[in-house]
Amino acid sequence: MTRLTLHQYVALHGQEKTAKALGVYQSAICKALKTARQITVTVYPNGEVSAEEIKPFPNQRHQADFAA
């Protein structure tokens, strides 16, 4: 099992192949890269690819709602 950042995986395989492997549109990969989302891509020995995102908890937008 290999773990890479989304940026690293795209640098190796390109946005189109990354999108196809993850089951999303190429535009979603482009947007994730532009907004610097913290996405980790896992490549399994059988060639399967999955991804997960690390997000702050609680979401910063919701903290502002509770502060008012």
Residue pairs with C-beta under 8 A, 6 or more apart in sequence:
1 42
1 43
1 44
1 45
2 42
2 43
3 40
3 41
3 42
3 43
4 12
4 40
4 41
4 43
5 38
5 39
5 40
5 41
6 18
6 29
6 32
6 33
6 37
6 39
6 40
6 41
6 51
7 33
8 41
9 18
9 41
9 43
9 49
10 18
10 29
10 33
13 21
15 26
15 29
15 30
15 33
16 26
18 29
18 41
19 25
19 26
19 28
19 29
21 49
22 29
22 41
22 49
22 50
22 51
32 39
37 53
38 53
38 54
38 55
39 51
39 52
39 53
39 54
40 51
40 52
40 53
40 54
41 49
41 50
41 51
42 49
42 50
42 51
42 52
43 49
44 50
